[in-house]
Amino acid sequence: MPDKNIQTVDPKLIEILVCPLTKSPLRYDAEAQELISDKAKLAFPIRDGIPIMLVDEAREIE
């Protein structure tokens, strides 16, 4: 039975989204509910199944 706390994001949406800074592809982290830009070292949050693609809302990653 799937965890009801984990939202799913349409895979087609993830395929077309790119990092707003680098225009590079994003990696989906379902557990953290984030889209990761490895190139920009930013993690964009996903809230209620909606990716928040604002640099101001992203968190920096190592």
C-alpha positions as CSV (number, residue, x, y, z in Angstrom):
1,M,0.0,0.0,0.0
2,P,1.5,3.4,-1.0
3,D,2.4,5.9,1.7
4,K,-0.4,8.5,1.6
5,N,2.1,11.2,2.8
6,I,4.2,10.9,-0.4
7,Q,2.7,12.9,-3.3
8,T,3.5,11.8,-6.8
9,V,4.4,14.2,-9.5
10,D,3.5,13.5,-13.1
11,P,6.6,11.9,-14.7
12,K,5.9,13.8,-18.0
13,L,6.0,17.1,-16.0
14,I,9.4,16.1,-14.6
15,E,10.7,15.3,-18.1
16,I,9.9,18.8,-19.4
17,L,11.0,20.9,-16.3
18,V,14.5,22.2,-16.2
19,C,16.5,24.2,-13.7
20,P,15.5,27.9,-14.1
21,L,19.2,28.9,-13.6
22,T,21.1,26.4,-15.7
23,K,18.4,25.0,-18.0
24,S,19.8,21.5,-17.1
25,P,17.6,18.5,-16.3
26,L,16.3,17.9,-12.9
27,R,16.4,14.7,-10.7
28,Y,13.3,13.8,-8.7
29,D,13.7,12.9,-5.1
30,A,10.4,11.3,-4.1
31,E,11.3,10.8,-0.5
32,A,12.3,14.5,0.1
33,Q,9.7,15.8,-2.4
34,E,12.2,17.9,-4.2
35,L,13.5,18.4,-7.7
36,I,17.3,18.5,-7.7
37,S,19.5,20.5,-10.0
38,D,22.9,18.9,-9.6
39,K,24.5,21.6,-11.8
40,A,23.1,24.5,-9.8
41,K,23.4,22.6,-6.5
42,L,19.8,23.5,-5.7
43,A,16.8,21.5,-4.5
44,F,13.4,22.9,-5.5
45,P,10.5,21.9,-3.2
46,I,7.3,20.1,-4.3
47,R,4.3,21.2,-2.4
48,D,1.0,19.4,-2.8
49,G,2.3,17.8,-5.9
50,I,3.3,21.1,-7.5
51,P,7.0,21.8,-8.1
52,I,8.0,25.3,-6.9
53,M,10.5,26.4,-9.5
54,L,11.6,29.7,-7.8
55,V,15.3,30.1,-7.0
56,D,14.2,32.0,-3.8
57,E,12.3,28.9,-2.6
58,A,15.1,26.4,-3.4
59,R,17.5,25.2,-0.8
60,E,21.2,24.9,-1.5
61,I,22.7,21.4,-1.5
62,E,26.3,20.1,-1.2
